[in-house]
Amino acid sequence: MKLRVYLDVSDAVTRRRVAALLKADREIAVVGATDDADLVLSERVVRTAALASHNGALTARELEVLRLVARGLGNKEISAELGITTHTVKFHLAAVLEKLDVRSRTEAVSLGVRTGLVPL
C-alpha cells in the first residue's frame, strides 16, 4: 500500500519539485485533496527541509545562539548565558547568517520563526 501525500505548498515551482521527488519513490502517491491523504506535507515542513539542506543545517550551538537572539539578548548576554566569549558568539552568529542566507539578526530570527527553528 502506498503512502498518500497531499502537498500544501503555495509556490507552484516548489510544489512541482517536491512532487517530482516524492513521485520518484514507488511507495508514495501524491494526491490532490487532503481528504484522500495519509499525510499532509505543509509549506512550513518543506521550507524547513530546504533550509536544513541549504549550506548544511545549523549546528546545535548555532541554533542556541539564534534562539537567544530571538529572546532579545545581545552578544554580551549570549556570551554570559552560554559561557563563551563574545568573539565566539559573533563567530556563531556570522555562521547562522550565512547558512540562512540573511543579512541581519532580525532577518535570521524572522526566518527561524517561519521555518520552525525558533519556537514561539
C-alpha positions as CSV (number, residue, x, y, z in Angstrom):
1,M,0.0,0.0,0.0
2,K,1.3,3.4,-1.0
3,L,1.6,6.4,1.4
4,R,-0.7,9.0,0.0
5,V,0.7,12.6,0.4
6,Y,-1.0,15.9,-0.2
7,L,1.3,18.9,-0.8
8,D,0.0,22.1,1.0
9,V,2.6,24.3,-0.7
10,S,1.5,27.7,-2.3
11,D,4.6,28.2,-4.5
12,A,4.0,26.3,-7.8
13,V,7.7,25.7,-8.6
14,T,8.4,24.3,-5.1
15,R,5.2,22.2,-5.3
16,R,6.3,20.7,-8.6
17,R,9.8,20.0,-7.4
18,V,8.7,18.3,-4.2
19,A,6.0,16.3,-6.1
20,A,8.7,15.1,-8.5
21,L,10.9,14.0,-5.7
22,L,8.0,12.2,-4.0
23,K,6.8,10.5,-7.2
24,A,10.3,9.1,-7.7
25,D,9.6,6.8,-4.7
26,R,7.3,3.9,-5.7
27,E,5.9,3.7,-2.2
28,I,4.5,7.3,-2.3
29,A,1.5,8.7,-4.2
30,V,0.8,12.4,-4.4
31,V,-2.9,13.1,-4.1
32,G,-5.0,16.1,-5.0
33,A,-7.1,16.5,-1.8
34,T,-6.4,16.4,1.9
35,D,-9.3,14.0,2.5
36,D,-7.5,11.4,0.3
37,A,-4.2,11.8,2.1
38,D,-2.5,9.8,4.8
39,L,-0.1,12.7,5.3
40,V,-0.3,16.5,4.6
41,L,3.1,18.0,3.8
42,S,2.9,21.6,4.8
43,E,4.8,24.6,3.4
44,R,6.5,25.0,6.8
45,V,7.9,21.5,6.7
46,V,9.1,21.9,3.1
47,R,10.8,25.2,3.9
48,T,12.5,23.7,7.0
49,A,13.8,20.8,5.0
50,A,15.1,23.1,2.3
51,L,16.7,25.3,4.9
52,A,18.4,22.3,6.5
53,S,19.9,21.2,3.2
54,H,21.0,24.7,2.2
55,N,24.7,25.1,3.1
56,G,24.2,22.4,5.8
57,A,22.0,22.5,8.9
58,L,22.7,24.8,11.8
59,T,24.8,23.2,14.5
60,A,23.4,22.8,18.0
61,R,25.4,25.8,19.2
62,E,24.3,28.0,16.2
63,L,20.7,27.1,17.0
64,E,21.2,28.0,20.6
65,V,22.6,31.4,19.6
66,L,19.8,32.0,17.2
67,R,17.2,31.2,19.8
68,L,18.9,33.5,22.3
69,V,18.9,36.3,19.7
70,A,15.2,35.7,19.3
71,R,14.8,36.2,23.0
72,G,16.3,39.7,22.5
73,L,19.7,39.0,24.1
74,G,22.7,40.9,22.9
75,N,26.1,39.4,22.2
76,K,27.4,40.0,25.8
77,E,24.3,38.5,27.3
78,I,24.5,35.5,25.0
79,S,28.2,35.0,25.9
80,A,27.4,35.0,29.6
81,E,24.4,32.6,29.1
82,L,26.5,30.1,27.1
83,G,29.8,30.6,28.9
84,I,31.6,31.6,25.7
85,T,33.4,34.7,24.6
86,T,31.7,37.5,22.7
87,H,34.0,36.8,19.8
88,T,32.7,33.2,19.7
89,V,29.1,34.5,19.8
90,K,30.0,36.7,16.8
91,F,31.5,33.7,15.0
92,H,28.4,31.6,15.5
93,L,26.1,34.4,14.6
94,A,28.0,35.0,11.3
95,A,27.7,31.3,10.5
96,V,23.9,31.5,11.2
97,L,23.5,34.5,8.9
98,E,25.5,32.8,6.2
99,K,23.7,29.4,6.4
100,L,20.3,31.1,6.5
101,D,21.3,33.4,3.7
102,V,20.1,36.5,5.5
103,R,21.8,39.8,6.3
104,S,20.7,40.7,9.8
105,R,19.8,39.3,13.2
106,T,16.2,40.4,12.6
107,E,16.0,38.5,9.3
108,A,17.5,35.4,10.9
109,V,15.0,35.4,13.7
110,S,12.1,36.0,11.3
111,L,13.2,33.2,9.1
112,G,13.8,31.0,12.1
113,V,10.3,31.6,13.4
114,R,8.7,31.0,10.0
115,T,10.6,27.7,9.5
116,G,10.1,26.4,13.0
117,L,13.8,26.7,14.0
118,V,12.8,29.2,16.7
119,P,9.7,28.2,18.7
120,L,7.2,30.9,19.6
